[in-house]
Amino acid sequence: MNLTAFDEINVRICPGDERITVEERRGDIVSVKLISPGDLIDVFRASAEAKQFFDTGFLPENCLSVKIYDHKKDLAIWHPALYADITYQKTLYEHFPLPRLVFSFGYTPEGKTISYRLAVIADKTPTPKTKLYEYPFSNVYSHTGICIGAANSMPIHKSLRTLATLPNYILSLPNNDHMFNPKYNKLGLGYRELLDHLRDKPPEYYYEKVLVPRNGTLQDFIDNKIR
């Protein structure tokens, strides 16, 4: 029953009677009907239910997933660009080839980003079942969390749309040997050796010679189930 469709509704309840009289008025037209107590409860319950929806606003380019909580939003963004300028210690590697990456992070009402994570994915077009590889470089934990470093300040984003720039910003941060492990590349190379070896290779070379498969899917990464 749509309660807003009437100008006035009168409900008469007679104690001991299993029927309830409902008088509905719309303009000069009055209708009367009998309903059960259960019907009346259903009407009030339907009227009281709040119809909630969430407006995310304009999402960043290549956004794969948004999870909305009371205090933050969690986003997963696919980073299809296969080259970036990266720095290892004091050496700049311009237009360096990269495997296919997906980033995840939280976004707070104040415009801050938190809880950064990164995964290497298999497919050129990601799906929930896309397989994962180990990240072959440094500053990423085995559970996919990124160590940003206390010395690096992260930008404030006033809208979700501008978060599309965050993956490139993270990739531009200086790298060191923290959490680098040669077992995460099939060549078994040290970090400097690996970078020098890859700098003139095409991105597909990672999938042919470098990347080590790991358990889990892209959906597991989005759900933060990689441990």
C-alpha positions, 0 to 999 in steps of 0.5 A, spaced: 500 500 500 502 506 498 500 511 504 502 517 500 497 516 495 491 518 500 489 525 503 487 521 509 487 514 512 483 512 518 484 506 522 479 503 527 481 497 531 476 494 535 478 490 541 477 482 540 475 483 533 480 479 528 478 485 523 481 492 522 477 497 518 481 502 514 478 508 511 481 511 505 480 518 503 482 521 496 479 528 495 471 527 495 472 519 494 472 515 501 473 507 501 472 502 506 475 496 507 477 490 512 484 488 513 487 483 518 492 485 523 497 482 520 496 486 513 496 492 518 503 490 520 506 489 513 503 496 511 507 499 517 513 495 516 514 497 508 512 504 510 518 504 515 523 501 511 529 506 509 531 506 502 538 507 502 543 508 496 550 510 495 552 515 490 560 514 489 560 520 484 565 519 478 569 513 479 577 513 477 579 510 470 580 503 470 576 502 477 575 495 478 571 495 485 569 499 490 567 497 497 563 502 501 564 502 509 561 508 514 568 511 515 572 509 508 571 506 501 576 501 498 578 501 491 581 496 486 584 500 480 587 496 474 594 499 472 594 497 464 600 502 463 606 497 462 611 503 462 613 507 468 619 512 470 622 508 477 628 510 481 632 504 485 636 508 490 639 514 486 638 511 479 632 513 475 630 508 470 626 512 465 620 508 461 621 502 465 617 496 462 612 493 467 608 487 468 600 488 469 599 491 475 593 492 480 593 497 486 588 497 492 587 502 497 582 505 502 580 512 501 577 516 507 572 522 507 578 527 509 581 525 502 587 521 505 589 514 502 591 508 506 592 501 506 596 500 500 596 494 496 599 491 489 598 485 485 601 482 479 596 479 474 596 474 469 590 477 464 591 482 459 583 484 461 582 482 468 577 478 471 575 476 478 578 469 476 585 472 474 591 469 476 596 472 480 604 472 480 609 474 485 611 481 485 619 481 483 621 487 486 622 491 493 617 494 498 611 490 497 610 484 503 608 477 501 601 479 503 601 484 498 601 490 502 606 496 500 611 499 504 610 506 502 616 509 507 615 514 513 619 519 509 614 519 503 608 524 504 602 522 500 597 527 496 590 529 498 585 527 493 578 531 493 575 526 489 575 519 487 576 521 480 583 523 481 585 517 484 587 514 477 593 518 478 595 514 485 598 508 482 603 512 477 605 516 484 606 510 488 611 507 482 615 513 482 617 513 489 624 511 490 625 504 491 631 500 496 632 493 497 627 492 503 623 486 502 627 484 495 628 477 494 631 473 488 626 467 489 621 472 486 624 472 479 625 466 475 632 468 473 634 469 481 638 475 480 639 481 485 635 487 484 640 491 481 642 486 476 634 484 475 633 492 473 639 492 468 637 486 465 629 488 464 630 495 462 630 494 454 625 488 454 618 488 452 613 487 458 611 480 455 618 478 457 616 478 464 611 472 463 616 468 459 622 469 463 621 472 470 614 472 474 613 466 479 606 464 480 603 465 486 596 462 490 590 466 489 586 470 484 584 477 483 578 477 487 582 474 493 586 480 492 580 485 492 577 481 498 584 482 501 585 474 502 592 474 500 596 471 506 
